[in-house]
Amino acid sequence: MMAALQTEGLVKRYGALLVTDHVSLDIRPGELHAVIGPNGAGKTTLINQLSGELQPNEGRVHFDGHDVSALSVDQRARAGLLRSYQITSIFEEFSVLENAVLAALAAKRHAWRFWRPMLDDSAARPAAQEAIAAAGLSAQAGVAAGELAYGQRRQLELAMALAAQPKFLLLDEPMAGMSVQESTAVTELLRGLKRRYTILLVEHDMDAVFSLADRITVLVYGRAMFTGTPDEIREHPEVRAVYLGEETV
């Protein structure tokens, strides 16, 4: 099976500091693949290279069977490789639905037709409504974004990404700053998105990661130390020692 996304030896240096160290990944179609690691392991730098926000010093990124290494953020997003906040600048005075419609319009090459009411767009509105439903915000469709609770705003960010109809979602700590109750709700939301989208998840909430992930890659000092199923990660002695903080005998 061809990988949905594959990296070959990604390297990012800042002077003498090696932040990503020849990282090679393969993410399977429909998989929820998590990347975990201690603070400073290079997780966000890696996801920035996948989205196109950072160019690697070495290595290649292949998406959907094509080399996208030279493509910009916008070009990758239009190809379906989308980081959740890439197109999400929430307009607080707009409703949840209006924000999602704007995101759907932004994903279209020639969508900005300001002489026509945006909610009348025959393609954008259904895409936005479906995305809002998937993100669990249907009941808030008419609510101004500025009135949403923190967790709901994060759900709106995800809805806006989904409204752009991506093939692949890059999620960088979607549960950061959330309460336990909010994290539980987003975990269930992501569970509902599995198989509908291919997802790369960077997250510190280990309960969520081990509950959701099909496979997990452990990143330590910029290097992909090990990739395996949640059970394989739990039982790997080096991972337990380095990341999970357990002594090995």
C-alpha positions, 0 to 999 in steps of 0.5 A: 500500500502506498503511503499517504505521506512519507518523509525521507531523511528530514534534517533541520539545523539551526547553526550547530543545533540539529533539531530534526535528525534524518527523520523518515516516516510513512503514514498509511492511508486512513491511519491516525499516527501520533508523534510523541516525545519530550519537550524539545524533541523536535515535534513542532519543527517536524510538523512545520516541515510537513506543512511547508512552513519550514524547508528542511536542510536535507530530505524530501516530503512525499504526499499522495504519491507526489514529491511536495518538498518544494511546494508552499504552505498554500500549495500543500493545503490546496493539494489536501495536506492541511495543518489545522490552523493554516487557514483558521483565523477566527472572526469572533463577530462571525457565527460558527457557520460563517467562519466555516464557510469562509474556510471552505471558500478559502480552499477554493482557487477562485472563491472570493466573490464578495458581490454574492452573499457567502452563505449562498455558495452552493458548495461552501455552505454544505461543506461547512455544515458537514464540517461543523457537524463532524466537529460537534458544533451543530448546536452552535452554528448560529453562535458568534465565535467570540462567545464560544468557550475555549474548548469550543473554539478549538473545535471550531478551528478543527471544523474550519480545517475540515470545511476545506475538505482535506485529505490529510490533517496535521494536528499539533496539540489540539488539546493544549490548555483544555480541561479534562472534560474538554480533552475527553470531548475532543478525544471522542471527536477525533475518534469519530474522524478516524478512517475518514481522514488520515491524521498525524497527531502531535499531542502531550495527552498520553491517555488520548494518544494511546486511546486514539493512535494506530501507530506511534512514533517516538521522537527523541533529540530530533531522531525517530527512535521507534515506531510501533503500535500503542502496545509495542510503545508501552512495552519497549524498554528504551521508550519507557526509560527515555520517554515514559520515565521508567527505569529498565532492569 
